[in-house]
Amino acid sequence: EIRGTEAARRRARKYTEHAMKQRTGRLFITEDCDDGDLTVLSVPPEVVGYVQGHGGSVLRSIEEEWGTLMFFIDVDLSRAQRLAIFGSLRGRRGSELKVLSAVEMKMPGYFNTIRDEVINRDKYKDPTGTCGTDYMTFKDEGEISYALGKQGGTRRKLERSSGAIVQYVGMEALCSGTRAERMRVREYIKWLFQQLEGPVYVDGWENRDDCTVVNIPNDCIGYITGNRRATLGAMEEEWGTLMFFMNESEFKGRGRGGGTEKLAIFGPERPRRGSELKVMSGIETKSPGFFTRGIREKRSDKVGFDTDRLLFRDEEVSYALGKDGATRKKLELTSGAILQYVGHIAFIGGVRRERRRCREFITWLLQQRRGTVTIPDISKRDDVTEVEIPVNCKGWVTGNRGTELRRMEQATGTYMFMALDSRGEERLLIFGVNPGSRNTEGGRAHAARLVEEMIQEKLRGDDDRRGYGRSYSDSRSRSPSRTAARRRATSPPVRRGRSPSARRSPTHRMRGWDR
């Protein structure tokens, strides 16, 4: 079944036919195959095997990264092979530059022979009419190694924070995107290398729409930076931002403003806010009250992106945090909002719908500490799946103190609990912004499948006990089907009734970087 606009359905049918034909041999591309969604790149025959990888593994990984369809279309192995790349403009460009980077590694100098063709391809063909490709040449291997970073981490953060496609082909950095994206990435690369020479200060940062600045106490700078910049690097990797301390000169800034330094965070609004709240959470752990002193609750009515604040009582914080921050991460993932705890305050970032959903999830979580949760009507919600649990299966499905529900939550990225309806009858509710599907892993549909499997397993076990007179102790033993269901869920198995419960304790210690 193929759904979508007429153009989308036509492309989907074409891609499906091409994918099926690959089983019978090489494909031939004609002019009518190009609906403005095709890039053809010549690859030297000497490196075709390297570009393909074993069993096409390299091409498949590039397809997965950029959402494209790629295959070779020539049969004459004595000349350059044409690689067809189908997909969106951005996806095709990212795939093309990734392949060129691999080709240049095995055959240095090849890029220079097709430079103009590559640089000018698809120029100005995006909706803004400003799409293009800029390039800059590195001086030596040291510079390109620094700009690449450990396992490509620096290149990825430049790409994600700027919005441009950034790829290194030989000794050159190619940056593709709109004019604004290319300008940003050039500035980011310039500041990256300026840090090698001394302090960096961005004039006019207050007027930029891609910058957030956080004041950091001097005695917390090492804590936030981490050993060899490990902590800042982890936050950049998590949120796709570029972060560095900003000083006007080597002698100014340090100790100014009441003993603080400016930490600049560059990137789109949502990742910047996520990085900022992560930093604030860490600082508040190290220096209590620095950000939260005098802060009150806030509920914004803004439809677009904004941040709400929710105050916790002292005993509620550790419960809402969970072991190693697992509960906070679950609420963040399933609500679609940014959720970070700064001291005893929950900061909730997102559009209005996400913020309201996250508030509801936190409210229901805290209600579970005091007793049963009642949610009378879910008919108008699109983020929940309801599952009726037979009375004799409830304990089997939930597990000892909810251990089975927690296992399924972790495996599917959902938020699950038993709640009463308007008639006072209990049912299982599965919440999450990802609906999932019948055949995919993750989401509400996946969680519902796991629940149904457990119900059927329990009912079959009850039938077996009636038929063969099994003892009560046998009824609690793990059946082969239950073991198989546990293996399908990727979380580690929990031995029911034998290991101590993972019960949350109000005295659970908060750890700054577990949030």
C-alpha positions in Angstrom: 0.0 0.0 0.0 1.4 3.4 -1.1 -0.1 6.6 0.3 0.8 10.2 -0.4 0.5 12.9 -3.1 0.4 11.9 -6.7 4.1 12.8 -7.2 5.1 11.0 -4.0 3.2 7.8 -5.0 4.8 8.0 -8.5 8.3 8.2 -7.0 7.5 5.4 -4.5 6.4 3.1 -7.3 9.5 3.9 -9.3 11.9 3.3 -6.4 10.1 0.0 -5.6 10.5 -1.2 -9.2 14.2 -0.2 -9.2 14.8 -2.0 -5.9 13.2 -5.2 -7.2 15.1 -5.1 -10.5 18.4 -5.0 -8.6 17.8 -8.7 -7.8 18.1 -9.6 -11.5 21.2 -7.6 -12.3 22.4 -4.0 -13.3 19.8 -1.4 -14.0 19.5 1.0 -17.0 18.4 4.6 -16.4 16.6 6.5 -19.1 15.7 10.2 -19.2 12.1 9.6 -18.2 13.4 8.2 -14.9 14.5 11.7 -13.7 11.6 13.5 -12.0 14.0 16.1 -10.5 15.1 13.4 -8.0 18.1 11.9 -9.6 21.9 12.6 -9.4 24.3 10.5 -11.5 28.0 10.4 -10.3 30.9 8.8 -12.2 33.0 6.5 -10.0 36.4 5.2 -11.3 36.3 1.4 -11.8 39.3 0.9 -9.5 37.3 2.1 -6.4 33.8 0.7 -7.2 34.3 -2.2 -4.9 35.5 0.1 -2.1 32.5 2.4 -2.5 30.1 -0.5 -2.6 31.5 -2.4 0.3 31.0 -6.1 1.1 27.6 -7.1 -0.2 26.8 -3.4 -0.8 27.1 -2.6 2.9 28.8 0.9 2.4 26.1 2.0 0.0 23.4 0.8 2.3 24.8 2.7 5.2 24.9 5.9 3.1 21.3 5.3 2.0 20.3 4.9 5.7 22.1 8.1 6.7 20.7 10.3 4.0 17.4 8.6 3.1 18.3 7.9 -0.5 18.3 5.0 -3.0 21.7 4.2 -4.6 22.9 1.7 -7.2 25.3 1.3 -10.1 23.8 1.3 -13.6 26.7 0.2 -15.9 27.9 -3.2 -16.9 31.2 -2.3 -18.7 33.7 -2.6 -15.8 36.5 -1.2 -18.0 35.4 2.4 -17.7 34.0 4.7 -15.0 30.8 3.4 -13.4 27.8 5.6 -13.1 26.2 5.7 -9.6 22.5 6.6 -9.6 21.3 8.5 -6.4 17.6 9.0 -6.0 16.0 11.1 -3.3 15.5 14.7 -2.1 17.9 17.4 -3.1 19.6 17.5 0.4 19.7 13.7 0.6 21.3 13.3 -2.9 23.8 16.0 -2.1 24.8 14.4 1.2 25.2 11.0 -0.4 27.2 12.3 -3.4 29.7 14.1 -1.2 30.0 11.1 1.1 30.9 8.9 -1.9 33.3 11.5 -3.2 35.1 11.6 0.1 35.6 7.8 -0.1 36.7 8.0 -3.7 39.3 10.7 -3.0 40.7 8.7 -0.1 41.5 5.8 -2.4 42.3 7.8 -5.5 43.7 11.3 -4.6 43.2 14.0 -7.2 40.1 12.5 -8.8 37.9 15.3 -7.3 39.8 17.9 -9.3 38.8 16.3 -12.6 35.1 16.7 -11.8 35.2 19.8 -9.5 33.2 22.2 -11.6 30.5 19.6 -12.3 30.1 18.8 -8.6 30.3 22.4 -7.3 27.6 23.7 -9.8 25.3 20.7 -9.6 21.7 21.6 -8.5 22.7 25.2 -7.9 19.8 27.5 -6.9 17.3 24.6 -7.2 16.0 24.7 -3.6 12.8 26.6 -2.6 14.9 29.6 -1.3 16.7 29.9 -4.6 20.0 30.2 -2.8 21.3 26.6 -2.7 24.9 26.2 -3.6 28.3 24.8 -2.6 31.3 26.6 -1.0 34.7 25.1 -0.5 37.8 25.9 1.4 41.3 24.3 1.3 43.1 23.1 4.4 46.8 23.9 4.8 48.0 20.5 6.0 46.9 17.2 7.5 47.0 18.7 11.0 44.3 21.2 10.1 42.0 18.6 8.5 42.5 16.3 11.4 41.5 19.0 13.8 38.4 20.0 11.7 37.4 16.3 11.5 37.7 15.5 15.2 37.7 12.2 16.9 35.7 9.7 14.8 34.4 12.7 12.8 32.7 14.3 15.8 33.8 17.9 15.0 32.6 17.6 11.4 29.2 16.3 12.5 28.7 19.1 15.0 29.5 21.7 12.4 27.0 20.1 10.1 24.2 19.7 12.6 24.6 23.1 14.2 24.8 25.1 10.9 22.2 23.1 9.0 24.6 22.8 6.0 26.0 19.6 4.6 29.7 19.5 5.5 32.1 16.9 4.0 35.8 16.7 3.6 37.0 15.6 0.2 40.8 15.2 0.2 42.2 18.5 1.5 39.1 20.5 0.9 36.0 21.2 3.0 32.8 21.3 0.9 29.8 23.0 2.4 26.4 22.7 0.7 23.1 24.4 1.6 21.3 27.7 1.5 23.2 30.9 1.6 22.4 31.4 5.3 23.6 27.9 6.1 26.8 28.2 4.2 27.6 31.6 5.9 27.0 30.0 9.3 29.3 27.0 8.8 32.1 29.2 7.4 31.9 31.4 10.6 31.8 28.3 12.8 34.9 26.8 11.1 36.7 30.2 11.5 35.9 30.3 15.2 37.0 26.7 15.6 40.5 27.4 14.3 40.7 30.8 16.2 40.5 28.8 19.5 43.9 27.3 18.7 45.4 30.8 18.8 43.7 32.2 21.8 40.4 33.5 23.2 37.5 33.9 20.8 34.8 36.6 21.1 31.8 36.9 18.7 31.0 40.6 18.2 27.2 41.2 18.1 26.2 37.8 19.5 23.2 39.5 21.1 21.7 40.2 17.7 22.2 36.7 16.3 19.3 34.2 15.9 21.6 31.2 16.2 23.3 32.0 19.5 22.6 31.5 23.2 25.0 32.7 25.9 25.1 31.2 29.5 27.1 32.8 32.3 29.1 30.1 34.1 30.7 30.6 37.5 34.5 30.4 37.4 34.6 27.6 39.9 32.3 25.4 37.7 34.1 25.9 34.4 36.2 22.8 34.8 33.2 20.7 35.8 31.2 21.8 32.7 34.1 21.4 30.4 35.3 18.1 31.6 38.6 16.3 31.1 40.0 17.3 27.7 36.6 18.9 26.9 34.8 15.5 27.3 31.6 16.9 29.0 31.1 19.8 26.5 31.8 17.4 23.6 29.2 15.0 24.9 26.6 17.7 25.0 27.5 18.9 21.5 27.1 15.3 20.3 23.8 14.9 22.0 22.1 18.1 20.8 24.0 18.9 17.6 25.3 22.3 18.8 28.7 24.1 18.8 29.8 25.3 22.2 32.8 27.3 23.4 33.8 29.8 26.1 33.8 33.4 24.8 36.3 36.1 26.0 37.0 39.5 24.5 40.7 39.0 25.2 43.1 36.8 27.1 42.9 39.1 30.1 39.3 40.2 30.0 36.3 38.1 30.7 37.7 35.7 33.3 36.4 36.8 36.7 34.1 39.5 35.2 30.4 39.8 36.0 30.7 38.4 39.5 33.2 35.7 38.7 31.6 34.2 35.6 32.5 33.4 32.0 30.3 33.4 28.9 29.6 30.0 27.3 28.3 30.5 23.7 26.0 27.9 22.3 25.4 27.9 18.5 22.8 26.0 16.5 19.0 25.9 15.9 16.7 27.1 18.7 15.6 23.7 20.0 19.1 22.1 20.3 20.4 25.3 21.8 17.7 25.2 24.5 18.4 21.6 25.2 22.2 22.3 25.6 21.5 25.3 27.8 19.3 23.4 30.2 21.8 20.6 30.4 24.5 23.1 31.4 22.2 24.8 33.9 21.3 21.4 35.5 25.0 20.6 36.0 25.8 24.0 37.4 22.9 23.9 39.8 24.2 20.6 41.1 27.6 22.1 41.7 26.4 25.5 42.9 22.9 25.2 44.3 20.7 28.3 43.8 22.8 29.8 41.0 20.0 29.6 38.4 17.0 28.8 40.6 17.1 31.4 43.3 13.9 33.4 43.2 12.5 31.4 40.2 8.8 30.8 40.1 6.5 28.5 38.1 5.7 29.5 34.6 3.0 28.3 32.1 3.3 29.9 28.7 0.4 30.2 26.3 2.7 30.7 23.3 1.8 28.2 20.5 5.3 28.0 19.2 8.5 27.0 21.0 8.8 28.2 24.5 9.8 27.0 28.0 7.5 26.2 31.0 8.6 25.8 34.6 7.2 23.4 37.1 8.2 23.4 40.8 8.8 20.0 42.6 8.6 19.3 46.3 11.9 18.0 47.6 10.7 14.4 47.8 9.3 14.5 44.3 12.5 15.3 42.4 14.2 12.0 42.9 11.0 10.1 42.0 10.6 12.0 38.8 14.3 11.6 38.0 14.5 7.9 38.3 17.6 5.7 38.5 20.3 7.3 36.4 17.7 9.7 35.0 15.7 6.9 33.3 12.3 8.3 34.3 13.1 11.9 33.1 14.4 10.5 29.8 11.3 8.4 29.4 9.0 11.4 29.9 11.1 13.5 27.5 11.0 10.9 24.8 7.4 10.1 25.0 6.1 13.7 25.3 8.3 15.1 22.5 9.3 18.0 24.7 12.7 18.9 26.2 12.6 18.0 29.9 15.4 18.9 32.3 15.6 19.3 36.1 17.5 22.3 37.3 17.6 21.9 41.1 13.9 21.4 42.2 12.5 22.9 39.0 11.4 21.1 35.9 12.1 23.1 32.7 9.9 21.9 29.9 10.8 23.2 26.4 8.8 22.7 23.2 5.8 23.9 21.3 2.6 24.3 23.4 1.2 20.9 22.6 4.5 19.2 23.7 4.7 21.3 26.9 1.1 20.5 27.9 1.6 16.8 27.2 4.8 16.7 29.3 3.0 18.5 32.2 0.3 15.8 32.1 2.8 13.0 32.1 4.6 14.4 35.1 1.3 14.9 37.0 0.2 11.3 36.3 3.6 10.1 37.4 3.4 11.9 40.7 -0.2 10.7 41.3 1.1 7.1 41.0 3.0 7.6 44.2 -0.2 8.3 46.1 -2.5 5.7 44.5 -4.5 4.9 41.4 -4.6 7.4 38.5 -8.0 8.2 36.9 -8.1 9.3 33.3 -11.8 9.4 32.4 -11.7 10.1 28.6 -9.0 9.6 26.0 -11.2 9.7 22.9 -9.8 13.1 21.8 -6.1 12.2 22.3 -3.8 11.0 19.4 -0.9 10.0 21.7 -2.3 7.0 23.5 -3.2 3.4 22.9 -5.7 1.6 25.2 -5.4 -2.1 26.0 -7.9 -4.1 28.0 -6.2 -6.5 30.4 -8.2 -9.6 31.7 -8.4 -9.5 35.5 -6.4 -12.8 35.8 -3.6 -11.3 33.7 -3.0 -7.9 35.3 -0.4 -9.1 37.7 1.4 -11.1 35.0 1.5 -8.1 32.6 2.5 -5.4 35.1 5.0 -7.6 36.9 6.4 -7.3 40.5 6.1 -3.5 41.3 5.7 -2.7 37.6 8.9 -4.4 36.4 7.4 -5.8 33.3 5.9 -2.5 32.3 9.2 -0.8 32.8 10.9 -3.4 30.6 8.4 -2.9 27.8 8.7 0.9 28.2 12.5 0.7 27.7 12.1 -1.6 24.7 9.5 0.5 22.9 10.1 4.1 24.0 6.7 4.5 25.6 5.1 5.5 28.9 2.8 2.8 30.3 0.6 2.5 33.4 -2.8 1.2 34.6 -5.5 3.9 35.0 -9.2 4.0 35.8 -11.8 5.2 33.3 -15.0 7.1 34.0 -16.7 3.9 35.1 -14.0 3.1 37.6 -12.7 0.2 35.5 -8.9 -0.3 35.1 -7.2 -0.6 31.8 -3.6 -0.2 30.5 -2.7 3.0 28.8 0.3 3.3 26.5 1.4 6.9 25.8 3.9 8.2 23.3 4.3 10.5 20.3 5.5 7.6 18.2 2.5 5.5 17.1 4.7 2.8 15.7 3.3 0.2 13.2 2.4 -3.4 13.1 5.8 -4.6 11.8 8.3 -2.1 13.2 10.2 -1.9 16.4 9.5 0.9 18.8 6.3 3.0 19.4 2.9 2.3 20.9 2.0 -0.4 18.4 5.1 -2.4 19.4 4.3 -2.0 23.1 0.7 -3.2 22.4 2.0 -6.3 20.6 4.2 -7.2 23.6 1.3 -6.8 26.0 -1.0 -9.0 23.8 1.7 -11.6 23.6 2.0 -11.7 27.4 -1.8 -11.9 27.8 -2.0 -14.8 25.3 0.9 -16.5 27.1 -0.8 -16.2 30.5 -4.1 -17.5 29.1 -2.4 -20.5 27.5 -0.6 -21.2 30.7 -3.9 -21.2 32.7 -5.4 -23.6 30.2 -2.4 -25.9 30.6 -2.7 -25.9 34.3 -6.4 -26.8 34.2 -5.6 -29.6 31.8 -2.5 -31.1 33.5 -3.0 -30.0 37.1 0.2 -28.0 37.4 1.1 -26.6 40.8 1.0 -22.9 41.7 4.8 -22.8 41.9 4.9 -24.1 38.3 2.5 -21.3 37.2 5.0 -18.7 38.0 7.9 -20.3 36.2 9.1 -18.8 33.0 7.7 -20.5 29.9 9.6 -20.7 26.6 7.2 -18.2 24.9 7.8 -15.7 27.8 11.5 -16.0 27.4 11.2 -15.4 23.7 9.1 -12.3 24.3 11.8 -11.0 26.6 14.5 -11.6 24.0 12.5 -9.7 21.4 12.5 -6.7 23.8 16.0 -5.5 23.8 16.3 -4.7 27.5 18.1 -7.0 29.9 15.8 -9.7 31.4 14.4 -9.3 34.9 13.9 -12.5 37.0 10.5 -12.1 38.4 10.2 -12.4 42.2 13.9 -13.2 42.8 15.8 -10.0 42.6 15.2 -6.8 44.6 12.7 -4.3 43.2 14.0 -1.3 41.4 11.7 0.8 43.6 12.3 4.5 43.6 13.3 6.0 46.9 12.6 9.7 47.9 16.2 9.8 49.2 17.7 8.9 45.8 20.7 11.2 45.2 20.6 13.6 42.3 23.6 13.4 40.0 24.1 16.4 37.7 25.0 14.5 34.5 22.5 11.7 34.9 19.7 14.1 34.0 
